[in-house]
Amino acid sequence: GRKCGGESVESAWEVCEALGQIPVKTKDNPGFILNYFLVPFNNDRLARLTSRRVAESGVFVNLVEYPAVPVDEARLSLQAMATHEVAQAEEAVRTIIESRKLAAEDVKAWRANA
């Protein structure tokens, strides 16, 4: 909002970019259009297993799945605040990527045994 300035805006901008998002500046009112990021999975089981692994790593994410979204369009939702630092965003991204890889291996093993 109007109390955010300088360093806070720069930090939020860098967090957005680190998460692969496109930040937007507006002239009419300081603030943020969007303060969360969605990571699509297109596989509910993979999203669920990934969210568990991410949570176990200490990164807070919300799993959004059916009935909030159509079946097999589950996603993780993350929030970024002006107080987050770029290093935290980069660590969250690494955690999600690694957790997704491990969860994909879990799904593959489950299918092999099913």
N, C-alpha and C positions, 0 to 999 in steps of 0.2 A: 504494500500500500504506500501511502504518502510518506511513511516513516522509514521505508526501505530506501537505501541510497548507496552510492559508491561501491564499497566493498561487498555489500550484500548482493547487489544486483550483479556485479562481476562474478561472484561465487556461484550464484544461481545460473548465470549464463554458461559458465564453464561446466557445471554439473549437467545441464541439458546437453551440451555438446558431447561430453564424455559418455552419455547414455545414448548417443546417436540421434538425438532429437534436434529440431531446428527452433532455436529460441526466437522470439519476436519482441521487438521494442515498439511501444505505442507512444504517441505524443499526448493523447488526451488525459490519461490517468496512469500513474505508476502502479505496477503490480504485475500479476502473472495471469496469462490467459489459461494456462494449464499447469497444474502442479503435480501431475502424476504421469506415469509412463506405463504403457501396456506392452507386454511381451507375449505375442501370440504363439500357440503351440500346435493347433490343429490336431490335437490328440489328447483327449481328456486324461487318460492313464498317465501319459508322459508328463503332463502339466501337474497332476496331483503328486507324483513321485518327486518331481523337481522341486515343487514348493516345500515338501517335507525336508528334502536335503538342504535347501537354501535356509530354511528356518533353523535347522540344526547347526548351521554355520554362523548363526547370529545375525543374519540379514532379515529384516522384517518385510515380507511381501504378503499381499492378499491374493488368494486363488479365486478367480472368477470363473465359475463353471455353470453348467446347466442347473437350474432353469434361467439363470441370469443372462446366459448367452446360449446359442444353439449347441446341440450335442457336437462334440469334437471341435469346438471353437474356444476351448478353455484358454485362459491367459493369466499371466501374473500381473498384478497392478502394484506399482511402487510409487511412493511419494518423495518428492525432493523439496527441501526447504532451503531458504536462503542461508541458513546456518550450516548446511552440509558443505563439506569441502570436496574438491575435485578428487582427492585421494580416496575418500569414502565412496564416491560414485564409481570410480574405477574398480575398487575392491568389490562392490556390489555386482558390477558387470562380470568380473572374473568369477565370482562365486556362482552366479546364475549360469554362466557358460559351463563351468566345471560340473555343477550339479545336474545340468541338462545332459551332459555326456554320460555321467554315471547313471542317471535315471534311464537313459536310452539303452544302456547295457542291461539294466534290470528288466526292462520291457522285453528286450531280445531274449534274455534267459527265460523269462516267464513264458514267452511264446514257444520256445524250444521244448519246454517241459509240459506245455498244455496239451 
